[in-house]
Amino acid sequence: MAAVNEERMQATEQLQRDLAVTTETIEHPNGLCMVTASAKGEFKALHLHPALLQQGARAVGEVVTETVRLATNAAVQTSFNKMALALGDGMAIDVESIVGDSPFRTTWNPVVPGKSAAPEATPERRPRTPFVDDPDEDAFFENPFGRR
């Protein structure tokens, strides 16, 4: 029993060391900025393409901020993944219930959407076809508690 507790303590300490140094490097979708950040949001490295600097201070600020957010989210997600591997999925789910969903579970979309030349066309809606050709099917699902 003592050996099992000792192994758990060592695994927990190793996980804490791993999480403390976890970083991710992300390139902005426009390719003009690359950031390495920790799960705490600390900058480790920042690379700006010269073309970004020509777009003005506001554009630089928005792209850098967004790229830091993406890199931080990626580092947090990596931390969640490491935690799930070390402690098991059940414990990772418990942690998510306390701190909130992991970043990739909620979204991985940049704040600033890419600009396209043509507006997106809305897809045509096709009429829904029932799986079973049964006239009572809709009546059954309308009131799941039934009438008594």
C-alpha positions in Angstrom: 0.0 0.0 0.0 2.8 2.4 0.8 4.5 1.7 -2.5 1.3 2.6 -4.4 1.0 5.9 -2.5 4.7 6.6 -3.1 4.2 6.0 -6.9 1.1 8.3 -6.9 3.1 11.0 -5.1 6.0 10.7 -7.6 3.5 10.8 -10.6 1.8 13.9 -9.1 5.1 15.7 -8.6 6.2 14.8 -12.2 2.9 16.0 -13.5 3.4 19.3 -11.7 6.9 19.7 -13.2 5.6 18.9 -16.7 2.7 21.4 -16.4 5.0 24.1 -15.1 7.1 24.0 -18.3 4.3 23.3 -20.8 4.4 25.7 -23.7 2.9 25.7 -27.2 4.0 27.6 -30.3 1.2 28.8 -32.6 1.3 30.6 -35.9 -1.6 33.1 -36.6 -3.9 31.9 -39.4 -2.7 34.9 -41.5 1.0 33.7 -41.2 2.2 37.0 -40.0 2.8 36.2 -36.3 4.1 33.3 -34.3 3.9 33.1 -30.5 5.2 30.6 -27.9 3.2 30.9 -24.7 2.6 29.0 -21.5 -0.7 27.9 -20.0 -0.5 30.9 -17.7 -0.3 33.2 -20.8 3.4 34.0 -20.4 5.2 35.0 -23.6 8.2 32.8 -24.3 8.8 33.9 -27.9 7.2 36.3 -30.4 8.0 36.5 -34.1 6.5 39.1 -36.3 6.6 39.1 -40.1 7.7 42.5 -41.5 4.5 42.8 -43.5 2.5 42.9 -40.3 4.4 45.9 -39.1 3.4 47.8 -42.2 -0.3 47.4 -41.3 -0.2 49.7 -38.3 -0.2 49.5 -34.6 -3.8 48.5 -34.2 -3.4 45.5 -36.6 -0.2 44.4 -34.8 -1.9 44.6 -31.5 -4.9 42.6 -32.6 -2.9 39.9 -34.3 -0.4 39.6 -31.5 -3.2 39.4 -28.9 -5.2 36.8 -30.9 -2.1 34.7 -31.4 -1.2 34.8 -27.7 -4.7 33.7 -26.9 -4.4 30.8 -29.4 -1.0 29.8 -28.1 -2.2 30.0 -24.5 -5.3 27.9 -25.3 -3.1 25.3 -27.0 -0.8 25.2 -23.9 -3.8 24.9 -21.6 -5.2 22.1 -23.8 -1.8 20.3 -23.7 -1.9 20.6 -19.9 -5.4 19.0 -19.9 -4.1 16.2 -22.1 -1.1 15.5 -19.9 -3.4 15.6 -16.8 -5.8 13.1 -18.4 -2.9 10.8 -19.3 -1.4 11.0 -15.8 -4.6 10.9 -13.7 -7.1 9.3 -16.0 -10.1 10.6 -18.0 -12.4 10.5 -14.9 -10.2 12.9 -13.0 -9.8 15.2 -16.0 -13.6 15.3 -16.4 -13.8 16.2 -12.7 -11.3 19.0 -13.1 -13.1 20.3 -16.2 -16.4 20.4 -14.2 -14.6 22.7 -11.7 -12.5 25.0 -13.9 -14.6 24.8 -17.1 -14.2 23.1 -20.4 -10.8 22.7 -22.0 -10.1 25.3 -24.7 -10.4 22.9 -27.7 -13.7 21.6 -26.4 -15.2 25.0 -26.5 -13.6 26.5 -29.6 -10.5 26.7 -31.8 -11.6 29.6 -34.0 -9.7 32.8 -34.2 -11.4 35.9 -32.9 -10.9 37.7 -36.2 -12.4 35.7 -39.0 -10.5 35.6 -42.3 -11.9 37.9 -45.0 -13.2 36.3 -48.2 -13.8 38.0 -51.5 -17.2 36.4 -52.0 -19.9 36.2 -49.4 -20.7 32.7 -48.2 -23.8 31.1 -49.8 -26.2 29.6 -47.4 -26.7 25.9 -48.1 -30.1 24.9 -49.4 -32.3 23.1 -46.9 -33.7 19.8 -47.9 -37.0 18.6 -46.5 -36.5 16.2 -43.6 -37.4 12.7 -44.6 -38.4 10.3 -41.8 -36.4 7.2 -41.3 -39.6 5.1 -40.9 -42.6 5.7 -43.0 -45.0 5.6 -40.1 -47.8 8.1 -39.6 -47.8 7.7 -35.8 -44.1 8.4 -35.5 -44.5 12.1 -34.9 -47.4 11.6 -32.5 -45.2 9.3 -30.4 -42.4 11.8 -30.0 -44.6 14.9 -29.5 -45.5 13.8 -25.9 -42.8 11.5 -24.5 -44.7 11.2 -21.3 -47.8 9.9 -23.0 -51.4 10.5 -22.1 -53.0 8.7 -19.2 
